[in-house]
Structure formats: C-alpha cells, structure tokens
C-alpha cells in the first residue's frame, strides 16, 4: 500500500487501479487447491478482469506504467507467498475439498488461521520484550513506548524483528506492516516533500 500511495498515479487512478486489481484477484481461481484446468466461466471472468486492467495500463504515461509494473511485481510476490502458506496449511485437507464454494470457505478459514497464528506470535514477542525489560530494570512496571515505536515501524525494525524471531515468526510469512499514526504522518510528510509541496 505504501508503494501505491507514493506512485505517480493520481488519486482517481489509484482508486481505479485498486478496484481493477481487486477484480482480478476475485476472478482468479486459487491455484493451490486446483486439480486440472479451471472451469471455462472462471477462465472467462479472469480474462475479462485482466483485459480491463491491461486497458487501464495502456492509457498511462511511461513513468506511471513503470510504477504499475512494480505494483504488479509486488502483487505477484504476495500471491506466491500466500499460496505457499495456504498450501502448507491446507495439505491434509486439500483432497477433501470438492467445489469452488468449499474452496472459498477453505481459503478464508486458512487466512483467518494464519492471522491468528501471527497474532499469537506477536503477543508472545511482546511478552518476551516485557520479560527482558523487567529483568533489566528490576521492576514489573515498564514503559512500552519503545515497543510501540518498533511495532509502528513494522517488521523492518530491528527490535521488533529480533523479538518476533524469538517468538517463532515463520520466515515464509510476510513481515508485519508498519502501523500507527506516527508512521502515517512520516510517510505523508515524505511524499509531500518529494512532490515539492
């Protein structure tokens, strides 16, 4: 999302891009559960969604096309990561899934299960952080500002990365995203400065 916010597309173009990309994702059959080619109507829906997105890209300026190419690469990497994660988690159940309706339910439950695992690891990482600070400071009461800052910066922050690794963060999972008002303000200011206004 940060790449989308900082790219050369206008606000309207970003909104259009997000809608077209979402349509492609929805129309694309999940490859991880698939046995044989998708049904013809699924292929037609996917092809139509991709053609609309391609037509949008064709009308863009060269620098915008370059940014969109990076967005496509990022989406592709995210899809591969998600497919890999879902494939691992769903291996025992894969043979029992019979229809597209079941696939959608299965994929959403796998995604929810993954989020719960990540949440549990993050909670354990915070607990480890608290334990370390309590030992260092010799008190049960700690200031969690440092943790909140690390959490706001996301998985790129060395402190957060150290603790989530200790807590069992799977290396196949994407890093936690940056969050918090402070980070959003920094990103907004940086984008504004880059645009010269």
Secondary structure, DSSP 8 states (H G I E B T S, - for coil): -HHHHHSS--HHHHHHHHHHHHHHHHHS--GGG--SS--HHHHHHHHHHHHHHHHHHHTS-HHHHHHHHHHHHHHHHHHHHHHHHHHHHHTTTGGG--SHHHHHHHHHHHHHHHHHHHHHHHHHHHHHHHHHHHHHHTSS----HHHHHHHHH-TTSHHHHHHHHHHT--TTS------SHHHHHHHHHHHHHHTT-
